[in-house]
Amino acid sequence: MKKIFALALAGALAASLTGCGGGTDNSTAIEKYGSDTLKLYNWGEYMGEDLISNFEQEFGVKVIVEYFDSNEMMYTKLQGGDSYDVLVPSDYMIERLINEDMLQELDHSKLPNLANLADGVKNLDYDPDNTYSAPYFWGTVGIVYNHNNVDPAKVEAEGWNILLDTEYAGHIYMYDSERDAFMTALKALGYSMNTESEDEINAAYEWLLQLNNTMQPVYVTDEVIDGMANGNKDIAVVYSGDATYILDQNPDMSYWMPTEGTNLWSDAMVIPKNAENPALAHEFINYVLTYDASYSNSEYVGYASSNQEVLDALSGPGGTYENNEAYLPRSGYEKDEVFHDNETIRRMLSELWIKVKATKA
């Protein structure tokens, strides 16, 4: 999903050289877990610098990491029979994997650090009891804008519709994702981003056509990070973790979550049915949820920690992101939603999004 500096090297394996506890005999790990090797499939640039090496050192194991750059790519690999011990998919994909019986239930007795979860990632409706998933990072989608060139009061009043304000034509980055583009339009129109109404989806399509034909938006993915950090545009639709970095790099930028609501997303750790080492997978998941691991992970990547203590420390007095309005996601807001898995709607949005970008004024 939405990763800071997301330069995922799809399919590349990065086997660590520091395994086996810094030279200790790996027989203890093999006896305890049945294997001393964990296979992890994660987004690119989505872990702290020392997360893997510290885990290897502490538990006398080695970790092989493979990177994906979309949930759909990850799903295709699983469908093809590839085996991993831990995956880190997004909410709607976890819902699909649960419905298709592709995940193991988590053994909560081996995951005491689930008790550390932040309030904002508890009881999410795709897996309300964390039966199959343990939250990793979470966040929102919002508007990053240059507050010297765009009046904050205007952004707050217009919300998503600021993207149609012709005063800013030619100064907008739009995220190139059909899900989030249609989320933006649907929320601007007062609809659910999970709507199945063809009338509402077509209204959102017309809204996006208007954006395309009157605002000269530049469609981007990860380029938005450096683009806004360098002040190349005045307004952009951005994931909160990327926004955290942008605000940290450029003091002229601000972040706003429109009152019409937005996408409240969560990426979480899961264990596939065909995992070869579920015992070590549980150890890794529990480790990631510790204070130290979660702190270094979140501080490095810029996305909100799923550990409440870490979230409070990084966003609170003296914290790295104390004054960064993008770091701490909004939680408990009734108009924010989590994406649900609906393949029919996804295909419809994908086809319409291609039409939007192909249309010229």
C-alpha positions, -999 to 999 in steps of 0.1 A, spaced: 0 0 0 14 35 6 50 33 18 75 61 24 102 59 -3 83 29 -16 109 16 -41 98 -20 -36 121 -45 -54 94 -69 -64 105 -105 -62 140 -97 -49 152 -119 -20 173 -103 6 187 -130 29 204 -116 60 239 -126 67 236 -120 105 214 -150 114 219 -176 140 222 -152 169 255 -135 159 273 -168 155 256 -189 182 245 -225 175 212 -225 157 202 -258 173 182 -241 201 161 -222 175 155 -254 155 145 -273 187 121 -245 198 105 -236 164 112 -265 142 133 -243 119 158 -214 122 145 -196 91 116 -172 87 103 -161 53 87 -126 54 68 -110 26 64 -72 31 62 -39 14 94 -22 3 110 3 27 85 -5 54 108 -16 82 132 1 106 169 -3 97 176 -28 125 143 -47 128 154 -78 111 190 -79 124 179 -73 160 153 -101 157 179 -125 142 204 -117 170 178 -121 198 163 -153 187 192 -170 169 175 -173 136 177 -159 101 151 -140 81 146 -141 43 127 -110 32 109 -107 -1 92 -74 -12 59 -67 -30 46 -34 -43 8 -41 -44 -16 -63 -25 -26 -78 -58 10 -88 -65 12 -105 -31 -21 -123 -37 -10 -136 -71 22 -151 -55 1 -169 -29 -24 -181 -55 6 -195 -74 16 -216 -43 45 -196 -30 49 -201 8 57 -174 34 56 -175 72 44 -138 76 27 -114 52 18 -78 57 -12 -71 35 -38 -43 38 -72 -44 53 -93 -53 23 -69 -79 11 -69 -95 46 -107 -97 43 -103 -115 10 -77 -139 24 -100 -147 53 -130 -153 31 -110 -176 9 -96 -196 39 -60 -187 31 -49 -177 66 -43 -195 99 -59 -183 131 -34 -166 154 -26 -183 187 -31 -153 211 -14 -172 239 18 -167 219 11 -130 212 9 -113 246 20 -80 230 -14 -78 213 -23 -61 246 -2 -31 234 -25 -23 205 -35 13 199 -71 21 203 -74 31 166 -65 -4 154 -88 -23 177 -121 -38 165 -115 -31 129 -144 -47 111 -124 -68 86 -110 -88 117 -126 -73 148 -111 -98 173 -77 -101 156 -84 -137 150 -62 -137 119 -42 -105 119 -20 -83 141 -19 -46 131 15 -33 118 10 3 106 -21 24 101 -31 58 89 -54 79 67 -55 96 33 -56 134 34 -46 166 17 -11 180 20 -10 217 10 13 247 10 -2 270 36 16 300 21 -2 296 -12 -35 280 -1 -55 294 27 -59 268 55 -95 281 62 -104 274 25 -90 239 27 -109 232 59 -141 247 44 -140 230 10 -124 197 20 -120 173 -9 -137 198 -32 -106 220 -29 -94 197 -57 -120 212 -80 -112 248 -71 -99 263 -103 -79 289 -84 -54 260 -80 -56 245 -115 -22 232 -126 -9 230 -90 -23 196 -79 -9 161 -75 -36 134 -76 -27 100 -63 -28 74 -91 -50 48 -74 -85 40 -85 -95 31 -49 -83 63 -33 -93 85 -63 -129 72 -61 -128 75 -23 -120 111 -27 -148 117 -51 -174 97 -32 -166 114 1 -167 148 -16 -202 139 -27 -213 126 7 -213 89 -2 -197 58 13 -164 48 -3 -177 13 -1 -209 21 -21 -223 -5 -45 -247 20 -61 -240 25 -98 -256 59 -96 -232 70 -69 -202 55 -86 -211 73 -118 -215 105 -100 -180 100 -86 -168 93 -121 -182 126 -133 -166 144 -103 -132 129 -113 -138 138 -150 -143 174 -139 -111 173 -119 -92 159 -148 -106 183 -173 -104 216 -154 -75 212 -129 -47 197 -150 -37 174 -122 -4 154 -123 -11 118 -115 16 103 -93 24 76 -68 56 78 -48 68 108 -68 44 128 -47 68 125 -17 97 144 -32 75 166 -53 57 180 -23 88 180 -1 104 202 -28 74 224 -31 67 216 -67 29 217 -63 5 234 -38 -20 206 -31 -17 168 -31 -37 137 -21 -13 119 2 -11 89 26 -5 100 61 29 84 65 42 100 33 27 133 46 46 129 78 79 129 59 68 158 36 59 180 66 91 170 83 111 181 53 92 212 43 78 236 70 56 253 44 34 222 41 3 213 62 -19 182 64 -57 181 65 -82 152 69 -114 164 54 -145 164 76 -164 145 48 -144 115 59 -115 95 44 -99 61 41 -88 48 75 -64 20 64 -45 -6 83 -17 -30 72 -14 -61 94 7 -92 99 -9 -125 91 2 -162 88 -8 -180 56 -23 -215 57 7 -229 39 33 -213 62 62 -236 69 72 -221 102 41 -208 121 59 -211 155 86 -187 145 60 -165 127 42 -160 160 76 -151 177 82 -125 150 48 -110 152 50 -107 189 85 -91 186 73 -65 162 46 -54 186 71 -48 214 78 -12 224 114 -11 212 108 -27 178 77 -8 171 93 25 181 123 22 158 100 9 130 76 38 132 102 65 138 122 53 107 93 48 83 70 76 95 38 57 96 17 54 128 27 26 152 1 0 162 16 1 197 -3 27 218 27 35 240 49 42 210 22 62 193 19 84 224 57 87 228 64 97 191 35 122 189 37 135 225 60 161 241 96 156 230 86 130 205 101 129 170 67 138 155 54 160 183 44 189 160 37 168 129 0 169 123 1 140 98 17 114 120 -12 107 144 -42 93 125 -78 103 133 -97 75 150 -133 71 160 -146 95 134 -179 82 121 -174 93 85 -140 76 81 -142 41 66 -121 10 60 -121 -4 25 -140 -37 20 -131 -64 -5 -154 -63 -35 -138 -76 -67 -168 -65 -89 -166 -30 -77 -128 -29 -78 -129 -39 -115 -156 -13 -122 -135 15 -105 -104 4 -123 -121 6 -157 -136 40 -150 -103 54 -136 -86 44 -169 -113 64 -187 -108 94 -165 -71 97 -172 -76 90 -209 -101 119 -213 -89 153 -224 -108 185 -219 
